[in-house]
Structures are given as structure tokens and as C-alpha cells.
């Protein structure tokens, strides 16, 4: 299992850095295939996201992808929301969590498919709104182990006028706040397999650097097309797992 988790960590790290996701959209369904339960898979995924998002934030700062001054307010809201979501994992039914995950992926796919990668209007800057959005997305991220960027990116692009690549980077920055909050809460509830989580977290750091490098080398139009195909794959993989049982 160590080899499988190590390879999964590298793959998830690369995809995380490139697509601006926490990694849960990939790691949760694949961990289910490896035999982990949904709640254990969420805990492992969140531990990986803590390490990956911290390194990604540092790399994006070097690339000057965004300014932290305003976007940190997304994270402030996400801290509270993720803690609530992590508590709900303990309470909610497993089947409900799996179908909710599938619904989130479907929503994201629809928004991204019809969004414009180059913003038409002015980028919205509203700190109270950022906090509110962060809190709402944080609840879902804590429940589903998906970091939150799976919702953050289409919201920033479709409603707040963010360029697609910047939105992806901000989404991964947001993951740093939600994943730490959810991780602390889930550890206290005994829901994290620390051994498996450490293996994935450590090996994902290799992929993070590669993914961010690829992000800055890819043309914006091609990037959107790849992003949509990626979400179709995740949706199909998760749907098959749920329907097949």
C-alpha cells in the first residue's frame, strides 16, 4: 500500500498545482478504489492538502500570481466553515456524503464549461463578500475533503470576474486555510489515518512544483479545455464508483 500511496501522492500533487485544486477531487475517489472508507479517505486527503497548499502558496508568491492583501479574507471565512464541515462528517450518513461529492463536481463542471477564461467585466473586490463565500465553501470542503477550490474557482470566474489562472491559484491558496482547520478538527475526532496521510502528503510535494510550472507554461484557452476534461473524468469516476457500489 505504501507504493500505491506514494504514486498517488505525486499524481495528486501535480494535478493540484496545475488545476489549483486541493487534491480531494482526485484522491478521495482513488482512495476509495484502494479500499479506504469514505471518511478515512477524506481524512487522508485533507492531510495531503495541508502540506500541498502550504508549498503551493509559497511557490505562487514567488511567481507573483496574486496579491495576498485581499484574498486572505476568503481564507478567514474558510477556517470557520471547514471546522463546521469536519464536524458534520462525524454526523452525516456516508451515502449522503458520496452523492453530495458527486453533485459538487457536476455543478463545477457546468459552471466551468460555460465560463469565459478571460474576464469581461471588472474583478470584484469586496472583503465581507470574500469572508461569506469562504465560510460557505469551507463547510463543503470540511465535509467532503475537497479543499474548496472545486467550488471556489468557478465562483471567482463566473461571478467575481477573476481570470481563470488567477482563480485556480487563489483556490489553492484558500485550501491552505480550510485544510488546516478541517485537519485539526478531524484529528481531534480520530478520523485521520496519520500514516497513510503522511505518505501522500510528503510525496505530493514533488508533484506540486511540477504542476505549478506547467500552469504557467500553458495557454489560457488550452488550460480551460484541459480543466473541463479533467472534471468530466472525475465526475465519471465518482459516478461509476457510487452506481457500481
VEXVEXMI-962619 format. One record per atom (N, C-alpha, C): residue number from 1; atom name; x, y, z. Coordinates in steps of 0.001 Angstrom, whole numbers, plus 500000, padded with zeros to 6 digits. Example, Ala and Ser with C-alpha at 12.3 -4.5 7.8 and 13.67 -1.06 7.14 Angstrom:
<pts>
PT  rotor  tigu      c1      c2      c3
PT      1     N  513190  494310  507800
PT      1    CA  512300  495500  507800
PT      1     C  513200  496700  507800
PT      2     N  512850  497750  507080
PT      2    CA  513670  498940  507140
PT      2     C  512900  500030  507870
</pts>
This chain:
<pts>
PT  rotor  tigu      c1      c2      c3
PT      1     N  500823  498785  500000
PT      1    CA  500000  500000  500000
PT      1     C  500863  501273  500000
PT      2     N  502090  501167  500544
PT      2    CA  502972  502339  500591
PT      2     C  503310  502846  499190
PT      3     N  503595  501916  498267
PT      3    CA  503946  502303  496900
PT      3     C  502755  502984  496232
PT      4     N  501582  502414  496403
PT      4    CA  500383  502982  495786
PT      4     C  500101  504391  496315
PT      5     N  500243  504551  497631
PT      5    CA  500003  505867  498234
PT      5     C  501049  506887  497782
PT      6     N  502299  506430  497618
PT      6    CA  503367  507331  497171
PT      6     C  503115  507816  495752
PT      7     N  502777  506891  494865
PT      7    CA  502473  507260  493477
PT      7     C  501256  508170  493412
PT      8     N  500249  507858  494217
PT      8    CA  499046  508687  494258
PT      8     C  499381  510093  494732
PT      9     N  500290  510195  495711
PT      9    CA  500699  511498  496219
PT      9     C  501347  512357  495145
PT     10     N  502236  511774  494344
PT     10    CA  502901  512519  493266
PT     10     C  501883  512973  492229
PT     11     N  500999  512077  491835
PT     11    CA  499977  512408  490835
PT     11     C  499053  513506  491349
PT     12     N  498576  513341  492573
PT     12    CA  497664  514329  493160
PT     12     C  498355  515686  493304
PT     13     N  499629  515670  493709
PT     13    CA  500372  516917  493847
PT     13     C  500506  517651  492522
PT     14     N  500800  516919  491454
PT     14    CA  500931  517524  490122
PT     14     C  499608  518134  489668
PT     15     N  498546  517375  489814
PT     15    CA  497224  517868  489417
PT     15     C  496789  519035  490290
PT     16     N  497135  518978  491559
PT     16    CA  496793  520055  492486
PT     16     C  497453  521360  492075
PT     17     N  498739  521302  491784
PT     17    CA  499456  522506  491375
PT     17     C  498982  523040  490030
PT     18     N  498649  522152  489109
PT     18    CA  498244  522575  487766
PT     18     C  496817  523109  487734
PT     19     N  495900  522395  488380
PT     19    CA  494486  522765  488314
PT     19     C  494054  523691  489458
PT     20     N  494937  523910  490439
PT     20    CA  494573  524771  491552
PT     20     C  493568  524137  492485
PT     21     N  493615  522813  492606
PT     21    CA  492695  522101  493481
PT     21     C  493440  521605  494704
PT     22     N  492701  521318  495754
PT     22    CA  493344  520782  496945
PT     22     C  493863  519377  496722
PT     23     N  493184  518640  495873
PT     23    CA  493584  517265  495590
PT     23     C  492508  516260  495930
PT     24     N  491530  516676  496727
PT     24    CA  490483  515762  497136
PT     24     C  489623  515265  495994
PT     25     N  489480  516081  494951
PT     25    CA  488692  515661  493784
PT     25     C  489299  514446  493106
PT     26     N  490606  514255  493287
PT     26    CA  491287  513093  492725
PT     26     C  491506  512026  493787
PT     27     N  492052  512432  494924
PT     27    CA  492472  511457  495928
PT     27     C  491311  510727  496596
PT     28     N  490197  511421  496865
PT     28    CA  489083  510756  497542
PT     28     C  488552  509572  496732
PT     29     N  488165  509752  495444
PT     29    CA  487677  508582  494696
PT     29     C  488730  507502  494503
PT     30     N  490005  507883  494311
PT     30    CA  491050  506870  494113
PT     30     C  491366  506140  495419
PT     31     N  491293  506813  496538
PT     31    CA  491477  506151  497832
PT     31     C  490342  505162  498099
PT     32     N  489154  505493  497605
PT     32    CA  488041  504546  497717
PT     32     C  488358  503275  496937
PT     33     N  488966  503423  495762
PT     33    CA  489343  502266  494951
PT     33     C  490428  501432  495635
PT     34     N  491257  502077  496443
PT     34    CA  492319  501356  497152
PT     34     C  491794  500628  498386
PT     35     N  490520  500836  498695
PT     35    CA  489926  500096  499807
PT     35     C  489646  500903  501058
PT     36     N  489952  502183  501051
PT     36    CA  489660  503010  502223
PT     36     C  488173  503386  502223
PT     37     N  487612  503586  503414
PT     37    CA  486244  504061  503518
PT     37     C  486185  505545  503194
PT     38     N  484991  506070  502926
PT     38    CA  484856  507462  502520
PT     38     C  485370  508426  503584
PT     39     N  485082  508160  504857
PT     39    CA  485515  509078  505904
PT     39     C  487029  509025  506100
PT     40     N  487608  507816  506018
PT     40    CA  489064  507686  506124
PT     40     C  489740  508334  504925
PT     41     N  489158  508171  503735
PT     41    CA  489705  508788  502527
PT     41     C  489694  510310  502646
PT     42     N  488634  510863  503207
PT     42    CA  488547  512310  503399
PT     42     C  489651  512790  504341
PT     43     N  489884  512051  505430
PT     43    CA  490923  512426  506391
PT     43     C  492314  512416  505777
PT     44     N  492636  511375  505000
PT     44    CA  493931  511277  504312
PT     44     C  494081  512420  503318
PT     45     N  493019  512680  502573
PT     45    CA  493032  513743  501572
PT     45     C  493316  515097  502202
PT     46     N  492686  515369  503312
PT     46    CA  492871  516656  503977
PT     46     C  494298  516815  504484
PT     47     N  494886  515738  505013
PT     47    CA  496274  515812  505490
PT     47     C  497219  516136  504340
PT     48     N  496981  515521  503165
PT     48    CA  497796  515822  501991
PT     48     C  497642  517272  501561
PT     49     N  496418  517782  501668
PT     49    CA  496146  519148  501236
PT     49     C  496847  520180  502112
PT     50     N  497011  519885  503395
PT     50    CA  497710  520814  504281
PT     50     C  499125  521053  503763
PT     51     N  499855  519958  503511
PT     51    CA  501235  520075  503040
PT     51     C  501297  520704  501649
PT     52     N  500457  520220  500742
PT     52    CA  500495  520702  499363
PT     52     C  500142  522168  499226
PT     53     N  499123  522621  499947
PT     53    CA  498686  524012  499824
PT     53     C  499705  524990  500411
PT     54     N  500393  524590  501472
PT     54    CA  501424  525451  502058
PT     54     C  502566  525675  501069
PT     55     N  503010  524603  500438
PT     55    CA  504098  524713  499462
PT     55     C  503628  525487  498230
PT     56     N  502393  525231  497790
PT     56    CA  501851  525928  496618
PT     56     C  501741  527427  496870
PT     57     N  501306  527824  498066
PT     57    CA  501191  529245  498397
PT     57     C  502549  529925  498312
PT     58     N  503582  529239  498778
PT     58    CA  504940  529795  498727
PT     58     C  505407  529935  497277
PT     59     N  505131  528928  496447
PT     59    CA  505551  528971  495046
PT     59     C  504808  530058  494275
PT     60     N  503495  530205  494510
PT     60    CA  502729  531244  493819
PT     60     C  503170  532639  494261
PT     61     N  503600  532767  495500
PT     61    CA  504124  534051  495966
PT     61     C  505384  534417  495195
PT     62     N  506219  533428  494930
PT     62    CA  507435  533665  494145
PT     62     C  507085  534077  492710
PT     63     N  506046  533482  492155
PT     63    CA  505619  533803  490789
PT     63     C  504782  535077  490720
PT     64     N  504389  535624  491875
PT     64    CA  503549  536827  491963
PT     64     C  502226  536625  491210
PT     65     N  501614  535450  491408
PT     65    CA  500353  535129  490738
PT     65     C  499207  535991  491259
PT     66     N  499244  536337  492523
PT     66    CA  498203  537148  493143
PT     66     C  498794  537930  494306
PT     67     N  498011  538910  494793
PT     67    CA  498389  539668  495990
PT     67     C  497558  539150  497154
PT     68     N  498207  538875  498279
PT     68    CA  497533  538255  499417
PT     68     C  496629  539231  500164
PT     69     N  496835  540521  499999
PT     69    CA  496152  541541  500810
PT     69     C  494641  541361  500892
PT     70     N  493978  541071  499765
PT     70    CA  492520  540918  499761
PT     70     C  492073  539461  499829
PT     71     N  492764  538586  499118
PT     71    CA  492269  537216  499012
PT     71     C  492370  536438  500320
PT     72     N  493150  536943  501272
PT     72    CA  493241  536230  502550
PT     72     C  491898  536196  503272
PT     73     N  490981  537095  502902
PT     73    CA  489671  537125  503554
PT     73     C  488822  535917  503153
PT     74     N  489067  535349  501992
PT     74    CA  488421  534077  501659
PT     74     C  488824  533032  502702
PT     75     N  490100  533034  503034
PT     75    CA  490618  532058  503986
PT     75     C  490069  532242  505379
PT     76     N  489885  533481  505814
PT     76    CA  489355  533729  507145
PT     76     C  487964  533110  507301
PT     77     N  487132  533281  506270
PT     77    CA  485807  532659  506309
PT     77     C  485899  531146  506222
PT     78     N  486866  530667  505446
PT     78    CA  487019  529226  505259
PT     78     C  487410  528485  506515
PT     79     N  488147  529141  507411
PT     79    CA  488573  528490  508651
PT     79     C  487366  528033  509465
PT     80     N  486425  528944  509670
PT     80    CA  485230  528616  510450
PT     80     C  484364  527589  509726
PT     81     N  484182  527788  508417
PT     81    CA  483338  526879  507656
PT     81     C  483880  525460  507620
PT     82     N  485194  525309  507463
PT     82    CA  485794  523979  507376
PT     82     C  485675  523223  508693
PT     83     N  485787  523925  509813
PT     83    CA  485644  523273  511118
PT     83     C  484235  522715  511285
PT     84     N  483243  523480  510861
PT     84    CA  481852  523024  510918
PT     84     C  481652  521815  510010
PT     85     N  482206  521894  508805
PT     85    CA  482075  520790  507860
PT     85     C  482710  519508  508360
PT     86     N  483873  519626  509020
PT     86    CA  484556  518442  509543
PT     86     C  483734  517772  510639
PT     87     N  483046  518562  511440
PT     87    CA  482168  518009  512481
PT     87     C  480990  517269  511843
PT     88     N  480474  517816  510743
PT     88    CA  479341  517195  510055
PT     88     C  479700  515831  509479
PT     89     N  481005  515612  509153
PT     89    CA  481443  514300  508661
PT     89     C  481126  513216  509685
PT     90     N  481285  513562  510955
PT     90    CA  481041  512615  512043
PT     90     C  479555  512286  512161
PT     91     N  478717  513218  511740
PT     91    CA  477278  513102  511964
PT     91     C  476538  512529  510756
PT     92     N  476918  512983  509547
PT     92    CA  476142  512678  508354
PT     92     C  476354  511255  507841
PT     93     N  475376  510755  507116
PT     93    CA  475407  509428  506526
PT     93     C  476446  509338  505410
PT     94     N  477162  508212  505317
PT     94    CA  478217  508029  504317
PT     94     C  477686  508137  502889
PT     95     N  476548  507526  502608
PT     95    CA  475967  507570  501265
PT     95     C  475644  509006  500872
PT     96     N  475136  509763  501815
PT     96    CA  474815  511164  501554
PT     96     C  476067  511940  501181
PT     97     N  477167  511707  501905
PT     97    CA  478426  512393  501617
PT     97     C  478926  512066  500214
PT     98     N  478819  510811  499806
PT     98    CA  479310  510408  498486
PT     98     C  478504  511069  497368
PT     99     N  477184  511093  497497
PT     99    CA  476351  511717  496466
PT     99     C  476490  513233  496474
PT    100     N  476727  513807  497643
PT    100    CA  476957  515246  497717
PT    100     C  478247  515601  496983
PT    101     N  479269  514795  497158
PT    101    CA  480532  514986  496448
PT    101     C  480304  514985  494939
PT    102     N  479509  514025  494464
PT    102    CA  479224  513931  493038
PT    102     C  478471  515168  492550
PT    103     N  477543  515657  493348
PT    103    CA  476788  516843  492981
PT    103     C  477662  518075  492867
PT    104     N  478638  518210  493751
PT    104    CA  479552  519351  493726
PT    104     C  480388  519328  492443
PT    105     N  480864  518141  492076
PT    105    CA  481654  518012  490847
PT    105     C  480813  518379  489626
PT    106     N  479563  517946  489601
PT    106    CA  478672  518245  488475
PT    106     C  478429  519747  488353
PT    107     N  478213  520417  489480
PT    107    CA  477994  521863  489470
PT    107     C  479225  522588  488916
PT    108     N  480393  522192  489389
PT    108    CA  481632  522825  488947
PT    108     C  481852  522638  487463
PT    109     N  481602  521434  486975
PT    109    CA  481776  521134  485556
PT    109     C  480886  522029  484707
PT    110     N  479639  522193  485127
PT    110    CA  478711  523027  484372
PT    110     C  479127  524481  484327
PT    111     N  479565  525019  485461
PT    111    CA  479981  526425  485512
PT    111     C  481240  526666  484675
PT    112     N  482192  525757  484768
PT    112    CA  483443  525935  484027
PT    112     C  483244  525816  482523
PT    113     N  482378  524907  482112
PT    113    CA  482178  524663  480684
PT    113     C  481662  525902  479954
PT    114     N  480889  526742  480652
PT    114    CA  480289  527905  480001
PT    114     C  480899  529235  480455
PT    115     N  482008  529161  481184
PT    115    CA  482644  530390  481655
PT    115     C  483655  530901  480638
PT    116     N  483975  532194  480731
PT    116    CA  484971  532814  479862
PT    116     C  486299  532865  480619
PT    117     N  487358  532204  480112
PT    117    CA  488631  532192  480832
PT    117     C  489266  533574  480967
PT    118     N  488902  534479  480065
PT    118    CA  489371  535866  480151
PT    118     C  488209  536741  480586
PT    119     N  488282  537373  481757
PT    119    CA  487135  538118  482294
PT    119     C  486685  539267  481396
PT    120     N  485348  539454  481323
PT    120    CA  484773  540525  480524
PT    120     C  484637  541797  481353
PT    121     N  484203  541628  482619
PT    121    CA  483997  542782  483490
PT    121     C  485166  543028  484421
PT    122     N  484933  543936  485387
PT    122    CA  485960  544278  486365
PT    122     C  485958  543271  487510
PT    123     N  487121  542926  487994
PT    123    CA  487248  541998  489112
PT    123     C  486625  542603  490372
PT    124     N  485733  541860  491011
PT    124    CA  485036  542338  492211
PT    124     C  485951  542223  493423
PT    125     N  486106  543324  494156
PT    125    CA  486887  543326  495391
PT    125     C  485954  543739  496524
PT    126     N  485597  542775  497374
PT    126    CA  484657  543020  498467
PT    126     C  485019  542078  499614
PT    127     N  485700  542577  500636
PT    127    CA  486200  541719  501700
PT    127     C  485104  541010  502494
PT    128     N  483994  541692  502888
PT    128    CA  482908  540967  503577
PT    128     C  482328  539848  502710
PT    129     N  482195  540106  501402
PT    129    CA  481701  539080  500496
PT    129     C  482686  537925  500420
PT    130     N  483982  538223  500404
PT    130    CA  485003  537179  500385
PT    130     C  484875  536274  501613
PT    131     N  484660  536872  502776
PT    131    CA  484523  536098  504016
PT    131     C  483304  535185  503942
PT    132     N  482180  535736  503450
PT    132    CA  480943  534957  503345
PT    132     C  481104  533777  502391
PT    133     N  481688  534047  501228
PT    133    CA  481921  532975  500250
PT    133     C  482857  531925  500836
PT    134     N  483912  532385  501491
PT    134    CA  484875  531463  502092
PT    134     C  484236  530559  503131
PT    135     N  483342  531120  503969
PT    135    CA  482681  530328  505008
PT    135     C  481775  529268  504396
PT    136     N  481008  529662  503370
PT    136    CA  480106  528711  502725
PT    136     C  480851  527575  502061
PT    137     N  481897  527904  501331
PT    137    CA  482684  526873  500656
PT    137     C  483436  526027  501682
PT    138     N  483868  526657  502775
PT    138    CA  484590  525934  503817
PT    138     C  483781  524799  504413
PT    139     N  482471  524989  504568
PT    139    CA  481612  523930  505107
PT    139     C  481654  522708  504195
PT    140     N  481528  522939  502882
PT    140    CA  481587  521830  501935
PT    140     C  482961  521171  501931
PT    141     N  484013  521966  502022
PT    141    CA  485356  521401  501975
PT    141     C  485627  520525  503184
PT    142     N  485165  520958  504350
PT    142    CA  485354  520163  505560
PT    142     C  484590  518858  505517
PT    143     N  483407  518878  504906
PT    143    CA  482579  517674  504822
PT    143     C  483114  516673  503812
PT    144     N  483657  517189  502698
PT    144    CA  483961  516325  501565
PT    144     C  485443  516089  501340
PT    145     N  486314  516766  502075
PT    145    CA  487745  516572  501889
PT    145     C  488237  517024  500544
PT    146     N  487621  518081  499978
PT    146    CA  487987  518531  498640
PT    146     C  488644  519904  498631
PT    147     N  488996  520418  499780
PT    147    CA  489741  521669  499832
PT    147     C  488897  522909  499629
PT    148     N  487984  522891  498696
PT    148    CA  487118  524037  498460
PT    148     C  487336  524685  497115
PT    149     N  488499  524478  496519
PT    149    CA  488781  525125  495242
PT    149     C  487895  524588  494128
PT    150     N  487343  523392  494306
PT    150    CA  486445  522839  493310
PT    150     C  485214  523728  493136
PT    151     N  484852  524461  494199
PT    151    CA  483771  525445  494112
PT    151     C  484310  526857  493942
PT    152     N  485435  527140  494572
PT    152    CA  485992  528490  494551
PT    152     C  486311  528961  493133
PT    153     N  486967  528124  492349
PT    153    CA  487396  528532  491011
PT    153     C  486233  528965  490118
PT    154     N  485174  528162  489959
PT    154    CA  484068  528624  489097
PT    154     C  483338  529844  489642
PT    155     N  483264  529992  490952
PT    155    CA  482608  531172  491532
PT    155     C  483411  532433  491220
PT    156     N  484717  532358  491375
PT    156    CA  485571  533518  491106
PT    156     C  485521  533904  489633
PT    157     N  485508  532908  488762
PT    157    CA  485498  533177  487312
PT    157     C  484124  533640  486844
PT    158     N  483081  532951  487276
PT    158    CA  481736  533196  486751
PT    158     C  481051  534418  487357
PT    159     N  481332  534709  488640
PT    159    CA  480581  535754  489340
PT    159     C  481421  536951  489794
PT    160     N  482722  536751  489979
PT    160    CA  483544  537838  490523
PT    160     C  484565  538386  489532
PT    161     N  484565  537888  488303
PT    161    CA  485415  538460  487267
PT    161     C  486890  538149  487363
PT    162     N  487276  537040  488009
PT    162    CA  488682  536673  488123
PT    162     C  489155  535963  486846
PT    163     N  490374  536226  486376
PT    163    CA  490946  535421  485285
PT    163     C  491065  533969  485742
PT    164     N  490949  533020  484815
PT    164    CA  490895  531607  485175
PT    164     C  492137  531128  485910
PT    165     N  493321  531474  485414
PT    165    CA  494549  531007  486071
PT    165     C  494696  531599  487466
PT    166     N  494345  532882  487617
PT    166    CA  494411  533508  488930
PT    166     C  493409  532852  489873
PT    167     N  492205  532556  489361
PT    167    CA  491181  531909  490181
PT    167     C  491656  530547  490665
PT    168     N  492338  529807  489794
PT    168    CA  492865  528497  490184
PT    168     C  493905  528632  491294
PT    169     N  494766  529621  491161
PT    169    CA  495801  529848  492180
PT    169     C  495187  530289  493498
PT    170     N  494187  531181  493439
PT    170    CA  493511  531639  494654
PT    170     C  492775  530473  495319
PT    171     N  492189  529601  494489
PT    171    CA  491512  528438  495034
PT    171     C  492443  527563  495846
PT    172     N  493663  527365  495368
PT    172    CA  494636  526554  496097
PT    172     C  495125  527279  497338
PT    173     N  495235  528618  497279
PT    173    CA  495574  529401  498465
PT    173     C  494489  529228  499533
PT    174     N  493223  529239  499113
PT    174    CA  492099  529046  500018
PT    174     C  492178  527695  500714
PT    175     N  492634  526688  499990
PT    175    CA  492757  525337  500530
PT    175     C  493650  525315  501768
PT    176     N  494658  526172  501788
PT    176    CA  495572  526216  502926
PT    176     C  494818  526465  504225
PT    177     N  493852  527382  504194
PT    177    CA  493083  527715  505393
PT    177     C  492113  526596  505764
PT    178     N  491322  526146  504778
PT    178    CA  490295  525152  505065
PT    178     C  490885  523804  505464
PT    179     N  491971  523411  504816
PT    179    CA  492540  522095  505100
PT    179     C  493149  522043  506497
PT    180     N  493817  523115  506915
PT    180    CA  494389  523139  508263
PT    180     C  493283  523083  509313
PT    181     N  492235  523877  509106
PT    181    CA  491121  523888  510043
PT    181     C  490444  522523  510114
PT    182     N  490158  521942  508947
PT    182    CA  489492  520640  508910
PT    182     C  490395  519544  509475
PT    183     N  491709  519626  509202
PT    183    CA  492648  518609  509677
PT    183     C  492699  518574  511210
PT    184     N  492815  519734  511823
PT    184    CA  492865  519805  513291
PT    184     C  491580  519231  513886
PT    185     N  490449  519590  513295
PT    185    CA  489160  519102  513801
PT    185     C  489029  517592  513638
PT    186     N  489419  517067  512471
PT    186    CA  489258  515640  512214
PT    186     C  490229  514797  513027
PT    187     N  491433  515303  513281
PT    187    CA  492378  514582  514138
PT    187     C  491806  514466  515548
PT    188     N  491224  515553  516033
PT    188    CA  490637  515536  517376
PT    188     C  489473  514560  517480
PT    189     N  488824  514266  516332
PT    189    CA  487699  513331  516307
PT    189     C  488151  511909  515967
PT    190     N  489470  511720  515733
PT    190    CA  490001  510402  515431
PT    190     C  489651  509889  514051
PT    191     N  489541  510796  513073
PT    191    CA  489101  510411  511729
PT    191     C  490227  510399  510700
PT    192     N  491499  510548  511127
PT    192    CA  492613  510647  510173
PT    192     C  493575  509476  510346
PT    193     N  493873  508781  509252
PT    193    CA  494906  507748  509214
PT    193     C  496234  508474  508997
PT    194     N  496949  508763  510071
PT    194    CA  498138  509612  510009
PT    194     C  499255  508983  509184
PT    195     N  499408  507671  509248
PT    195    CA  500477  507003  508495
PT    195     C  500259  507157  506990
PT    196     N  499063  506811  506535
PT    196    CA  498755  506937  505111
PT    196     C  498769  508394  504679
PT    197     N  498273  509273  505534
PT    197    CA  498249  510696  505213
PT    197     C  499639  511279  505055
PT    198     N  500580  510852  505897
PT    198    CA  501949  511369  505807
PT    198     C  502608  510944  504497
PT    199     N  502398  509694  504093
PT    199    CA  502998  509204  502843
PT    199     C  502503  510037  501659
PT    200     N  501199  510252  501601
PT    200    CA  500645  511035  500497
PT    200     C  501093  512487  500545
PT    201     N  501113  513058  501756
PT    201    CA  501483  514468  501903
PT    201     C  502923  514696  501452
PT    202     N  503831  513838  501873
PT    202    CA  505250  514008  501571
PT    202     C  505520  513874  500072
PT    203     N  504963  512837  499451
PT    203    CA  505241  512614  498030
PT    203     C  504519  513621  497131
PT    204     N  503430  514195  497616
PT    204    CA  502697  515176  496793
PT    204     C  503497  516456  496576
PT    205     N  504458  516739  497456
PT    205    CA  505254  517959  497326
PT    205     C  506090  517954  496047
PT    206     N  506463  516751  495594
PT    206    CA  507211  516641  494341
PT    206     C  506334  517094  493178
PT    207     N  505100  516621  493182
PT    207    CA  504190  516960  492105
PT    207     C  503741  518407  492096
PT    208     N  503621  519029  493273
PT    208    CA  503162  520415  493371
PT    208     C  504039  521341  492533
PT    209     N  505336  521191  492653
PT    209    CA  506271  522048  491916
PT    209     C  506111  521866  490409
PT    210     N  505955  520621  489986
PT    210    CA  505779  520333  488558
PT    210     C  504462  520914  488046
PT    211     N  503400  520754  488823
PT    211    CA  502090  521234  488397
PT    211     C  502033  522741  488229
PT    212     N  502624  523488  489149
PT    212    CA  502622  524948  489065
PT    212     C  503484  525418  487895
PT    213     N  504572  524730  487644
PT    213    CA  505408  525064  486488
PT    213     C  504607  524880  485195
PT    214     N  503873  523786  485091
PT    214    CA  503052  523528  483909
PT    214     C  501937  524564  483759
PT    215     N  501366  525009  484880
PT    215    CA  500309  526020  484854
PT    215     C  500774  527287  484147
PT    216     N  501958  527739  484482
PT    216    CA  502469  528987  483913
PT    216     C  502948  528815  482470
PT    217     N  503090  527582  482008
PT    217    CA  503539  527327  480641
PT    217     C  502383  527060  479671
PT    218     N  501156  526891  480196
PT    218    CA  500012  526505  479365
PT    218     C  499192  527726  478950
PT    219     N  498823  527810  477667
PT    219    CA  497988  528901  477158
PT    219     C  496618  528851  477821
PT    220     N  496024  530012  478102
PT    220    CA  494789  530104  478862
PT    220     C  493639  529329  478222
PT    221     N  493497  529375  476884
PT    221    CA  492416  528655  476201
PT    221     C  492586  527150  476350
PT    222     N  493806  526678  476158
PT    222    CA  494082  525257  476324
PT    222     C  493890  524843  477778
PT    223     N  494226  525742  478687
PT    223    CA  494095  525439  480111
PT    223     C  492638  525168  480473
PT    224     N  491716  526016  479971
PT    224    CA  490296  525807  480260
PT    224     C  489817  524479  479696
PT    225     N  490210  524150  478472
PT    225    CA  489787  522896  477854
PT    225     C  490265  521689  478670
PT    226     N  491509  521751  479113
PT    226    CA  492064  520660  479918
PT    226     C  491319  520557  481241
PT    227     N  490988  521714  481835
PT    227    CA  490295  521750  483119
PT    227     C  488919  521096  483022
PT    228     N  488184  521390  481956
PT    228    CA  486848  520809  481762
PT    228     C  486955  519293  481580
PT    229     N  487900  518844  480777
PT    229    CA  488099  517404  480566
PT    229     C  488433  516723  481886
PT    230     N  489241  517381  482696
PT    230    CA  489631  516833  483996
PT    230     C  488408  516620  484884
PT    231     N  487517  517601  484932
PT    231    CA  486331  517484  485776
PT    231     C  485357  516432  485234
PT    232     N  485286  516267  483925
PT    232    CA  484460  515198  483348
PT    232     C  484977  513836  483809
PT    233     N  486290  513689  483811
PT    233    CA  486914  512434  484262
PT    233     C  486579  512151  485718
PT    234     N  486730  513165  486575
PT    234    CA  486456  512980  487999
PT    234     C  484989  512648  488233
PT    235     N  484101  513338  487510
PT    235    CA  482665  513081  487637
PT    235     C  482350  511635  487243
PT    236     N  482899  511185  486129
PT    236    CA  482633  509829  485646
PT    236     C  483171  508779  486606
PT    237     N  484368  509018  487123
PT    237    CA  485000  508080  488048
PT    237     C  484184  507935  489320
PT    238     N  483739  509061  489862
PT    238    CA  482976  509042  491106
PT    238     C  481591  508439  490887
PT    239     N  480941  508806  489781
PT    239    CA  479608  508270  489489
PT    239     C  479644  506746  489327
PT    240     N  480655  506256  488634
PT    240    CA  480783  504810  488451
PT    240     C  480948  504102  489785
PT    241     N  481771  504679  490658
PT    241    CA  482009  504077  491965
PT    241     C  480721  504011  492777
PT    242     N  479923  505065  492743
PT    242    CA  478689  505102  493520
PT    242     C  477632  504156  492947
PT    243     N  477501  504154  491625
PT    243    CA  476472  503327  490988
PT    243     C  476827  501832  491080
PT    244     N  478137  501540  490897
PT    244    CA  478587  500140  490946
PT    244     C  478596  499600  492370
PT    245     N  478644  500562  493335
PT    245    CA  478639  500154  494741
PT    245     C  480008  499697  495208
</pts>
